[in-house]
Amino acid sequence: MSETQTEVDPAVWRTVGAVVVGALAVMFDTTIVSLALHTLATDLHASVATIQWVSTGYLLALGVTIPVTGWAQRVLGAKRLWMVALSVFLVGSVLASLSWSASSLIVFRVVQGTGGGIMMPLTSTIVMQAAGGKQLGRVMSVVALPAVLGPILGPVVGGVILTHLHWSWLFWVNVPLCVVGLVLAAIVMPRDGAPQRSHFDLVGFALMAPGLVGVLYGLSNTVADGGFTRADVLVPTGAGVVLLGAFVVWAVRQRARALVDVLLLRHWPLASSSLMLVLSGISLYGAMLLLPLYFQQLRGMSVLAAGMLLIPQGVGTFFSRSIAGRLSDTLGSRPLAVAGFAIAAVGTVPFALAGTSTNQVWLMVVLTVRGFGLGAVTVPLMALAFRGLERAQVPDASIISRIASQLGGAFGTAVLAVILTSALNAATSPDAKAAAFHTTFWWAIGFTVVGAVGSFLLPGKEPVETR
């Protein structure tokens, strides 16, 4: 293999660095704020139901904006769109930090979500197009850093802020990342051509955006009593599924003129990767709900202490992503995904057996193992989605893979939340409370095993490069 095949152009790494800095702000913000809802409700004199919209409004803004990213990139160009989206996220962060009421904070979180929803799929698009199909695993191992570390380190950062600072710093912490990201993007990212006109699929948008919003909103309501039987779960989720189904029918007829070209799913690497991203969202990131709750509710730890105990999981993920990136370029995604799911399952089993006095050092060791499995799954799946695609197909592939990951994570969190809540409601003693967590962790392990088995469907190593 020649030098050009084995080495990544330094210009690509510079672009990766600029994108990762900006993406870190979005990924950390997504997880940090969820910890602060009780504090926000108290300080802003709002009910729990009202303050929940701080998270829900942000989530729904993502659902509206993610589908239009491909069209917006064709019109503005990748660099312009990235800087616009990051600027919107920056403005939303500053305004959120200055909020004077729950209503104002909810509005400013929607502004944040609008910028963040564009940045999520655009992150992969910019880097994959810059890499030109070379060493996708190595490149994606760096791009995946915000996605894999955000849910793990976010609670730590949030816990420190809530313990020692005013809640407004939850949003001020985004500002330096956004500013540095904008400066780097202006300097190192390739210049765009002149803005262009592009057909906007209004019908597709009218079907897909509310469809995603309905599903995400419905699943977010499962945490309340009643779970999946609640009307505010069944109605929006059902309507969302119907709208998304209608969008698929419409998009198949429109082909490349559709808002998102779903016919790309005929490309097996993208289709199988998207399927496994759904399963990984359910099995791996859905279980992220359980770990801090185990430490807080079962062992009586503070938010900060629970967040600190999750750091080993981030360490394991950090080290495995680089190894997984290199190996996926030589071995392919299938063996790494199988091994990653299996390792994550092994790292979760001790929590299905743990009680209120289980040795913390032992749990930190197994969390490191679990984190290693997380990285081994995430990086090859994200890289696989782009193998063999034309440059012009990358934006739509980014949207498809991002939606798959979002829906999988939302569904996994909803299912495990319902299982845990039902079990806890029936618990009448400390032992029964521990058993409730055991049951839910076993469900998470079962989903992870399904992911390991499903990974055998992934294609073997293919030396096809993005053109």
NUNU-903087 format. One line per 2 residues: number of its first residue (from 0); their letters; for each residue z, y negated, x negated of C-alpha. Coordinates in nm, 3 decimals. Layout:
NUM) A) Z,Y,X | ...
***
This chain:
0) MS) 0.000,0.000,0.000 | -0.098,-0.339,-0.141
2) ET) 0.133,-0.629,-0.216 | 0.005,-0.821,0.085
4) QT) 0.095,-0.531,0.308 | 0.448,-0.485,0.175
6) EV) 0.559,-0.844,0.133 | 0.610,-1.111,0.398
8) DP) 0.456,-1.453,0.335 | 0.730,-1.706,0.239
10) AV) 0.585,-1.941,0.502 | 0.673,-1.681,0.765
12) WR) 1.033,-1.668,0.644 | 1.054,-2.046,0.664
14) TV) 0.934,-2.035,1.023 | 1.180,-1.755,1.099
16) GA) 1.465,-1.961,0.956 | 1.379,-2.265,1.167
18) VV) 1.355,-2.059,1.484 | 1.675,-1.862,1.423
20) VG) 1.885,-2.178,1.375 | 1.774,-2.314,1.712
22) AL) 1.807,-1.979,1.887 | 2.165,-1.940,1.762
24) AV) 2.271,-2.235,1.977 | 2.131,-2.072,2.292
26) MF) 2.271,-1.725,2.225 | 2.621,-1.845,2.138
28) DT) 2.632,-2.083,2.433 | 2.543,-1.805,2.676
30) TI) 2.851,-1.602,2.581 | 3.098,-1.876,2.487
32) VS) 3.109,-2.052,2.824 | 3.191,-1.740,3.026
34) LA) 3.534,-1.733,2.860 | 3.619,-2.084,2.970
36) LH) 3.579,-2.060,3.348 | 3.953,-2.050,3.418
38) TL) 4.016,-2.350,3.190 | 3.726,-2.542,3.343
40) AT) 3.844,-2.473,3.696 | 4.191,-2.606,3.611
42) DL) 4.081,-2.916,3.420 | 3.805,-3.012,3.665
44) HA) 4.014,-2.932,3.975 | 3.761,-2.687,4.114
46) SV) 3.788,-2.352,4.287 | 3.692,-2.031,4.108
48) AT) 3.394,-1.991,4.343 | 3.267,-2.339,4.253
50) IQ) 3.321,-2.315,3.878 | 3.142,-1.979,3.869
52) WV) 2.822,-2.178,3.921 | 2.863,-2.311,3.567
54) ST) 2.745,-1.968,3.456 | 2.534,-1.882,3.759
56) GY) 2.336,-2.208,3.751 | 2.255,-2.155,3.385
58) LL) 2.147,-1.797,3.452 | 1.920,-1.897,3.739
60) AL) 1.759,-2.174,3.533 | 1.666,-1.907,3.278
62) GV) 1.505,-1.701,3.553 | 1.288,-1.995,3.663
64) TI) 1.170,-2.106,3.319 | 1.113,-1.780,3.130
66) PV) 0.796,-1.691,3.328 | 0.621,-2.024,3.256
68) TG) 0.666,-2.009,2.878 | 0.329,-1.846,2.809
70) WA) 0.139,-2.103,3.014 | 0.333,-2.394,2.861
72) QR) 0.259,-2.267,2.511 | -0.113,-2.253,2.584
74) VL) -0.101,-2.614,2.702 | 0.127,-2.775,2.441
76) GA) 0.119,-2.537,2.147 | 0.409,-2.335,2.011
78) KR) 0.563,-2.600,1.784 | 0.555,-2.879,2.043
80) LW) 0.695,-2.654,2.315 | 0.972,-2.527,2.088
82) MV) 1.080,-2.879,1.995 | 1.066,-2.995,2.358
84) AL) 1.272,-2.697,2.477 | 1.527,-2.737,2.197
86) SV) 1.554,-3.109,2.272 | 1.616,-3.035,2.641
88) FL) 1.887,-2.787,2.542 | 2.040,-3.048,2.308
90) VG) 2.046,-3.315,2.579 | 2.196,-3.067,2.826
92) SV) 2.467,-2.975,2.574 | 2.568,-3.338,2.511
94) LA) 2.572,-3.416,2.883 | 2.775,-3.101,2.958
96) SL) 3.036,-3.205,2.701 | 3.070,-3.540,2.881
98) SW) 3.099,-3.389,3.231 | 3.350,-3.559,3.462
100) SA) 3.345,-3.306,3.747 | 3.248,-2.949,3.828
102) SS) 2.932,-3.067,4.003 | 2.815,-3.271,3.705
104) LI) 2.883,-2.980,3.468 | 2.684,-2.741,3.687
106) VF) 2.386,-2.980,3.690 | 2.396,-3.024,3.313
108) RV) 2.422,-2.647,3.263 | 2.100,-2.613,3.462
110) VQ) 1.942,-2.858,3.216 | 2.063,-2.640,2.931
112) GT) 1.928,-2.328,3.099 | 1.587,-2.489,3.144
114) GG) 1.553,-2.540,2.770 | 1.713,-2.207,2.683
116) GI) 1.488,-2.013,2.922 | 1.180,-2.136,2.738
118) MM) 1.328,-2.075,2.394 | 1.422,-1.711,2.455
120) PL) 1.071,-1.559,2.478 | 0.919,-1.833,2.260
122) TS) 1.141,-1.725,1.971 | 0.967,-1.388,1.944
124) TI) 0.624,-1.532,2.014 | 0.634,-1.788,1.734
126) VM) 0.754,-1.541,1.474 | 0.530,-1.252,1.574
128) QA) 0.223,-1.474,1.569 | 0.324,-1.616,1.232
130) AG) 0.380,-1.266,1.088 | 0.033,-1.152,1.195
132) GK) 0.141,-0.792,1.244 | 0.279,-0.742,0.891
134) QL) 0.626,-0.594,0.841 | 0.726,-0.657,1.201
136) GR) 1.048,-0.461,1.163 | 1.172,-0.667,0.869
138) VM) 1.082,-0.992,1.040 | 1.236,-0.890,1.372
140) SV) 1.558,-0.785,1.197 | 1.614,-1.154,1.120
142) VA) 1.486,-1.285,1.454 | 1.720,-1.046,1.635
144) LP) 2.023,-1.191,1.459 | 2.113,-1.441,1.736
146) AV) 2.056,-1.183,2.010 | 2.276,-0.915,1.855
148) LG) 2.552,-1.139,1.721 | 2.576,-1.388,2.009
150) PI) 2.755,-1.155,2.255 | 2.986,-1.035,1.976
152) LG) 3.081,-1.353,1.788 | 3.052,-1.587,2.089
154) PV) 3.389,-1.480,2.231 | 3.550,-1.543,1.891
156) VG) 3.414,-1.898,1.869 | 3.503,-1.961,2.233
158) GV) 3.853,-1.826,2.184 | 3.916,-2.052,1.883
160) IL) 3.793,-2.359,2.073 | 3.992,-2.285,2.387
162) TH) 4.306,-2.221,2.182 | 4.293,-2.523,1.954
164) LH) 4.046,-2.779,2.098 | 3.935,-2.941,2.425
166) WS) 3.686,-2.741,2.633 | 3.413,-3.004,2.571
168) WL) 3.378,-2.864,2.219 | 3.225,-2.553,2.376
170) FW) 2.912,-2.769,2.413 | 2.951,-3.003,2.113
172) VN) 2.932,-2.697,1.887 | 2.564,-2.664,1.989
174) VP) 2.471,-3.011,1.866 | 2.456,-2.952,1.487
176) LC) 2.259,-2.629,1.537 | 2.010,-2.809,1.764
178) VV) 1.971,-3.106,1.529 | 1.920,-2.889,1.220
180) GL) 1.683,-2.667,1.419 | 1.472,-2.967,1.524
182) VL) 1.451,-3.101,1.168 | 1.352,-2.762,1.028
184) AA) 1.095,-2.707,1.303 | 0.937,-3.046,1.235
186) IV) 0.910,-2.972,0.863 | 0.821,-2.602,0.828
188) MP) 0.655,-2.482,1.148 | 0.274,-2.478,1.152
190) RD) 0.110,-2.777,1.317 | -0.036,-2.729,1.666
192) GA) -0.389,-2.816,1.766 | -0.468,-3.071,2.036
194) PQ) -0.305,-3.007,2.379 | -0.531,-2.803,2.608
196) RS) -0.584,-2.751,2.977 | -0.489,-2.410,3.110
198) HF) -0.500,-2.256,3.458 | -0.152,-2.242,3.615
200) DL) -0.092,-1.947,3.845 | 0.099,-2.127,4.120
202) VG) 0.106,-1.823,4.351 | 0.236,-1.604,4.070
204) FA) 0.507,-1.857,3.989 | 0.606,-1.880,4.357
206) LM) 0.654,-1.502,4.357 | 0.796,-1.430,4.013
208) AP) 1.043,-1.716,3.958 | 1.237,-1.675,4.287
210) GL) 1.210,-1.298,4.244 | 1.390,-1.311,3.910
212) VG) 1.638,-1.565,4.044 | 1.715,-1.343,4.343
214) VL) 1.779,-1.033,4.135 | 1.987,-1.213,3.871
216) YG) 2.188,-1.403,4.132 | 2.251,-1.093,4.342
218) LS) 2.366,-0.885,4.046 | 2.595,-1.165,3.929
220) NT) 2.784,-1.144,4.261 | 2.882,-0.778,4.217
222) VA) 3.194,-0.877,4.022 | 3.362,-0.985,4.347
224) DG) 3.536,-0.743,4.581 | 3.290,-0.523,4.766
226) GF) 3.049,-0.482,4.474 | 2.702,-0.373,4.579
228) TR) 2.792,-0.367,4.949 | 2.830,-0.745,4.973
230) AD) 2.565,-0.941,5.167 | 2.532,-1.193,4.884
232) VL) 2.437,-0.900,4.659 | 2.211,-0.697,4.886
234) VP) 2.011,-0.983,5.039 | 1.911,-1.179,4.724
236) TG) 1.864,-0.864,4.515 | 1.651,-0.697,4.781
238) AG) 1.445,-1.011,4.836 | 1.404,-1.050,4.461
240) VV) 1.279,-0.695,4.419 | 1.026,-0.745,4.702
242) LL) 0.900,-1.071,4.546 | 0.869,-0.913,4.202
244) GA) 0.678,-0.621,4.354 | 0.445,-0.867,4.527
246) FV) 0.397,-1.049,4.196 | 0.294,-0.726,4.025
248) VW) 0.030,-0.662,4.295 | -0.095,-1.020,4.264
250) AV) -0.096,-1.011,3.883 | -0.294,-0.687,3.871
252) RQ) -0.566,-0.850,4.081 | -0.562,-1.173,3.877
254) RA) -0.557,-0.991,3.543 | -0.552,-1.240,3.252
256) RA) -0.536,-1.539,3.493 | -0.193,-1.429,3.619
258) LV) 0.121,-1.615,3.517 | 0.214,-1.306,3.313
260) DV) -0.045,-1.039,3.239 | 0.134,-0.726,3.360
262) LL) -0.170,-0.515,3.268 | -0.039,-0.535,2.912
264) LR) 0.202,-0.263,3.022 | -0.091,-0.021,2.989
266) HW) -0.023,-0.060,2.617 | 0.230,0.220,2.563
268) PL) 0.428,0.060,2.277 | 0.503,-0.242,2.498
270) AS) 0.566,-0.035,2.812 | 0.798,0.213,2.642
272) SS) 0.977,-0.061,2.451 | 1.035,-0.258,2.773
274) LM) 1.170,0.051,2.949 | 1.410,0.119,2.665
276) LV) 1.515,-0.247,2.650 | 1.620,-0.210,3.014
278) LS) 1.817,0.103,2.928 | 1.970,-0.059,2.619
280) GI) 2.073,-0.357,2.830 | 2.243,-0.123,3.076
282) SL) 2.409,0.109,2.827 | 2.484,-0.108,2.526
284) YG) 2.524,-0.466,2.646 | 2.665,-0.372,2.983
286) AM) 2.952,-0.212,2.792 | 3.016,-0.544,2.618
288) LL) 3.193,-0.642,2.941 | 3.448,-0.366,2.896
290) LP) 3.563,-0.419,2.539 | 3.731,-0.763,2.571
292) LY) 3.875,-0.662,2.910 | 4.029,-0.351,2.753
294) FQ) 4.210,-0.560,2.493 | 4.313,-0.833,2.738
296) QL) 4.401,-0.648,3.058 | 4.522,-0.315,2.923
298) RG) 4.685,-0.431,2.600 | 4.787,-0.783,2.705
300) MS) 4.612,-0.969,2.423 | 4.495,-1.330,2.433
302) VL) 4.128,-1.426,2.451 | 4.132,-1.525,2.085
304) AA) 4.302,-1.204,1.969 | 4.056,-0.992,2.168
306) GM) 3.765,-1.185,2.021 | 3.894,-1.136,1.667
308) LL) 3.922,-0.762,1.720 | 3.553,-0.753,1.818
310) IP) 3.443,-0.898,1.483 | 3.398,-0.551,1.322
312) QG) 3.134,-0.473,1.582 | 2.944,-0.782,1.469
314) VG) 2.981,-0.676,1.106 | 2.833,-0.334,1.181
316) TF) 2.543,-0.494,1.368 | 2.480,-0.742,1.088
318) FS) 2.442,-0.474,0.824 | 2.245,-0.226,1.035
320) RS) 1.978,-0.473,1.153 | 1.839,-0.520,0.800
322) IA) 1.831,-0.145,0.734 | 1.677,-0.080,1.076
324) GR) 1.412,-0.346,1.020 | 1.293,-0.191,0.695
326) LS) 1.306,0.167,0.822 | 1.119,0.086,1.144
328) DT) 0.822,-0.029,0.933 | 0.815,0.305,0.750
330) LG) 0.950,0.560,0.998 | 0.863,0.402,1.332
332) SR) 1.092,0.306,1.618 | 1.152,0.644,1.779
334) PL) 1.391,0.807,1.527 | 1.585,0.482,1.479
336) AV) 1.632,0.426,1.852 | 1.746,0.786,1.906
338) AG) 1.990,0.762,1.616 | 2.110,0.415,1.721
340) FA) 2.191,0.520,2.077 | 2.367,0.831,1.946
342) IA) 2.575,0.630,1.697 | 2.667,0.375,1.966
344) AV) 2.776,0.658,2.197 | 2.996,0.809,1.924
346) GT) 3.146,0.465,1.858 | 3.232,0.424,2.226
348) VP) 3.397,0.764,2.287 | 3.733,0.663,2.129
350) FA) 3.766,0.385,2.389 | 3.726,0.643,2.666
352) LA) 4.036,0.811,2.521 | 4.235,0.505,2.410
354) GT) 4.556,0.389,2.571 | 4.787,0.093,2.539
356) ST) 4.919,0.197,2.197 | 4.612,0.338,2.023
358) NQ) 4.598,0.230,1.659 | 4.410,-0.100,1.632
360) VW) 4.277,-0.027,1.283 | 4.118,0.291,1.415
362) LM) 3.957,0.100,1.702 | 3.820,-0.160,1.461
364) VV) 3.665,0.118,1.253 | 3.489,0.272,1.554
366) LT) 3.376,-0.075,1.666 | 3.203,-0.111,1.329
368) VR) 3.028,0.220,1.396 | 2.930,0.106,1.745
370) GF) 2.794,-0.221,1.608 | 2.586,-0.029,1.356
372) GL) 2.430,0.162,1.645 | 2.361,-0.159,1.836
374) GA) 2.156,-0.302,1.551 | 1.974,0.026,1.494
376) VT) 1.855,0.025,1.857 | 1.778,-0.342,1.914
378) VP) 1.563,-0.426,1.612 | 1.305,-0.142,1.633
380) LM) 1.268,-0.181,2.010 | 1.201,-0.554,1.980
382) AL) 0.949,-0.499,1.700 | 0.772,-0.212,1.880
384) AF) 0.684,-0.433,2.177 | 0.430,-0.625,1.966
386) RG) 0.259,-0.346,1.774 | -0.115,-0.332,1.822
388) LE) -0.142,-0.650,2.032 | -0.390,-0.932,1.988
390) RA) -0.245,-1.270,1.892 | -0.324,-1.413,2.236
392) QV) -0.133,-1.127,2.404 | 0.193,-1.192,2.217
394) PD) 0.329,-1.467,2.451 | 0.305,-1.248,2.762
396) AS) 0.451,-0.950,2.571 | 0.744,-1.173,2.472
398) II) 0.807,-1.267,2.835 | 0.787,-0.905,2.953
400) SR) 1.028,-0.777,2.687 | 1.270,-1.066,2.743
402) IA) 1.276,-1.007,3.121 | 1.333,-0.635,3.063
404) SQ) 1.631,-0.711,2.840 | 1.774,-0.970,3.083
406) LG) 1.745,-0.742,3.386 | 1.888,-0.444,3.199
408) GA) 2.188,-0.642,3.079 | 2.249,-0.791,3.424
410) FG) 2.225,-0.453,3.597 | 2.441,-0.276,3.340
412) TA) 2.709,-0.543,3.361 | 2.701,-0.527,3.742
414) VL) 2.730,-0.147,3.759 | 3.014,-0.122,3.509
416) AV) 3.195,-0.417,3.668 | 3.184,-0.245,4.008
418) IL) 3.306,0.086,3.862 | 3.592,-0.081,3.674
420) TS) 3.696,-0.305,3.964 | 3.701,-0.014,4.211
422) AL) 3.908,0.198,3.975 | 4.152,-0.083,3.896
424) NA) 4.201,-0.164,4.264 | 4.311,0.196,4.320
426) AT) 4.542,0.196,4.014 | 4.913,0.183,4.098
428) SP) 5.063,0.243,3.753 | 4.992,0.158,3.387
430) DA) 4.862,0.512,3.332 | 4.627,0.477,3.628
432) KA) 4.508,0.143,3.492 | 4.428,0.307,3.159
434) AA) 4.248,0.587,3.344 | 4.032,0.325,3.518
436) FH) 3.911,0.199,3.182 | 3.857,0.557,3.062
438) TT) 3.637,0.633,3.360 | 3.427,0.320,3.311
440) FW) 3.384,0.382,2.940 | 3.264,0.736,3.013
442) WA) 3.002,0.590,3.247 | 2.892,0.356,2.965
444) IG) 2.870,0.653,2.729 | 2.663,0.844,2.983
446) FT) 2.414,0.557,3.009 | 2.397,0.549,2.628
448) VV) 2.318,0.920,2.613 | 2.039,0.863,2.866
450) GA) 1.907,0.594,2.632 | 1.910,0.837,2.339
452) VG) 1.718,1.098,2.538 | 1.476,0.838,2.674
454) SF) 1.400,0.716,2.322 | 1.202,1.035,2.260
456) LL) 0.938,0.877,2.489 | 0.872,0.605,2.232
458) PG) 0.547,0.636,2.034 | 0.559,0.759,1.676
460) KE) 0.479,0.538,1.381 | 0.151,0.354,1.431
462) PV) -0.007,0.154,1.147 | -0.179,-0.077,1.396
464) ET) -0.133,-0.446,1.315 | -0.133,-0.751,1.537
466) R) -0.458,-0.937,1.492
***
